[in-house]
Amino acid sequence: MTLFDNTQLALQRAISGASMRQEVLANNLANAETPGFLRSDVDFHSTLAQAMKTGDSEAIENTSFSAQQETHVMRADGNGVDIDVEAATMAKNALEYEALIGVAKARVMIFKNAMGVQ
């Protein structure tokens, strides 16, 4: 028997995925002026959703994410990064990360309260 349920495991993996995505998006922004640089992104939502469909806690816990390079070129120098789109995507991802953290913390507090721990 595991200490946490599938929802808590999924929250932990989603937090990890959002963190990885933020790093990849930051790298995209850092290379916005690098000729030939193609942006990457992490689609942790789809990967985690597939693991959740199995209902297997081990599958959820062992879900891994990876950055996927896109082939869309935006400029004549071969760069695929649009600074405005990237910044907006980072802001949206940061909000999602904060929401995931908030939900995970609230669930832990409920668990602690149920155990009578302050």
N, C-alpha and C positions, 0 to 999 in steps of 0.2 A: 504494500500500500504506500502510495506517495503522500507526501505532506501537502502538496498543492494539487488542485484540480486542473483540468485541461484549460480552463479559462485563464487561470493564473500563469500557467506555462505559456500559453499563447501570448499573453500580455508581455511576459519577459522576452519572448522571441521577437515580438513586434517592436519593443523598445530597442532591442539589438539591431533589428533591421532599419529602423528609423535613424539610429545613430550611424550605421554604416552608410545609409543614403546621404546623410548630411555631410559626411566626409567626402563622398564621391562628388556631390554637388559643389562643395567648396573647392575641390580640385579642378572642376570644370571652370569655375570662376577664376581661379588662379591662372588658368591657361587660356583665358579668353582672347589673348593677343598672340598666342603661339600659332604660327602658320602650320596648317596641316593637322591640328589637334581636333579630334572628334570627341564629342561629349559622351559621357557614360551615365548610367542611372541604375538604381537598384529597385527592382519590382518585388519587394518583400510581401506585398499584399497577396498576390496570386499564389506565391509559393506557400505562404502560411495558410491560406484558405484551402489549398489542396491537402495539407497535412491535417487541418481541422476536420475535413470531411471524413477522414479515416476514423476519427474518434480515438485513435491510439495515442496515449500520452507520450510514449517513446518516440513516435514519429514526429510529434509536435516539438518535443524537447530537442531532437536531433536535426531539426530543420536548419538548413544553412542557406545563406544568401550570397550572391555574387554580383559584381558590377557587370553590366552588359554595355558594350560600346555600340553606339548608334552610327549609322552610315550617312546620315543626312548632313550635307555640307551647306553652310549658310553663306559663306563669303567666297570671293575669288581666290583668296589665299589658302583655301581648303579647310578653314576653321569652321567647326560646327556648333559654336557656342553663341547664343543670344544672351547678352548680359542681363537684360530686363526679365526675360523669361526665367533665366536661371535664378536670379534674386527672388522672384516671386515664388518659384518652386521651393527654394530654401526656406522662405518665410512660412509657407504652408506646411512643409515638413517639420519645421521647428514647433509650430503650433500643435501638430499631431503628436509629436514626441512629448510635449508638455502634458497634453491630455492623457496619453498613455501612462505617464508617470503618475499623474493624479489619480487615475482609476486604480492602478496597482497599489498605490499607497493607501487608498481608501479600503481596498480589499484586505490588506494586511492589518489595518486598524480594526476592521470588523472581526477578523480572525483573533486578534489579540484581545479584544473586548469579550469575545465568546469564551476565551480561556481565562478571563479575569485578570489579565496582565495590563498594567497601566503604562 
